[in-house]
Amino acid sequence: MKIAITGASGFIGSHLRRRFKDHRVIKRDDSIDDISKKLEGIDCLINLAGAPIIKRWTDEYKKTLWNSRIGTTKKLVAAIEKKAPRIFISVSAVGIYPDSKECDEDCVGTSEDFLGMLASQWEKEAQKAQCPTAIFRFGMVLGKDGGALKKMLLPFKLGLGGPIGSGSMVMSWIHIDDLINAISFVIERGLTGIFNGVSPNPVTNKEFSKALGQALNRPAIIPIPIFFLKILYGDASVVLTASKIVYPKRLLQEGFRFEYPAIQEALTDLIANQ
C-alpha cells in the first residue's frame, strides 16, 4: 500500500507515516503539477493539511484556517483531475455537528458557527474530487505524543487538572491507535462517504477529567473557569467548551472493532506507555 499525505509532519500525520512506510509527502508549497507527479502509482491520498485550530482567532488567523484547509483541498482536487489515486481521504471535524445533539453520520443539519462553516466548506471541496472519496470527521484524538492530551498532561500530573466549568459538556474522542486503524480499514476496503472518527462512547468533560486523574493517580478536581479560556483563546475557546455527542455508526456497521472503546482503558494505555 503506497500513500501520499499532506500534513505529514503533524501529530496524526507522523502516526500514519509510521503505519505506511511506503509514502510520499505533499508539501504546502507544491504546485498542482508537483502534486500530480507525486500521485503517480499512489493507492491513497490522505489530506490532513490545516493550521492549528486552538489558537486565538483574529480575522487574519481565520483566513489562515480557511486557506490552509479549503485552499489546500482545492489544489489537491485539481491535481486529482490529472492523476487520480485509488481513493482520496480528506479530514473534517465533529465541529460540523450542532451542539448538544446526538449525531451519527446521518445527522441532519450543521453547526452555524465558524467551525461548522469551515468544516462544511472543507468537505464540499473534497467531495469534488474525481475519484472515490472518504471523509473522516475527527473528534478529539488522544495520543501521548501530540494533540490535546499532551497539553493536558503537565497540569494534571501536578494535581492542577480538572473539568472545564461544570464539566457537563460532552466530548467525542478517539485513541490515536483506533483512528489509524480506522483509516487503514477504510483504505483497505475501498469504503467511501462520511465516517466519524470517534469512539462509540462519548463522555462528559467531568468524566474525562476523572479518568485522566485516575490514570495518573492524581486528583482532578480543580475546575477551569470558562471565562479564563475565553480570555486565552477568544472565540476559539468554543473548541474546548462545545458539547459534541457523536457516534461512529458507519465504522461499526462496516465491522470495524475498536481496541479502546472506553475512556478509562484508552487513557490508562496512553499513560502507561509514556
Order of alpha helices (4+ residues) and beta strands (2+ residues): beta-alpha-beta-alpha-beta-alpha-alpha-beta-beta-alpha-beta-beta-alpha-beta-beta-alpha-beta-beta-alpha-alpha-alpha-beta-alpha-alpha
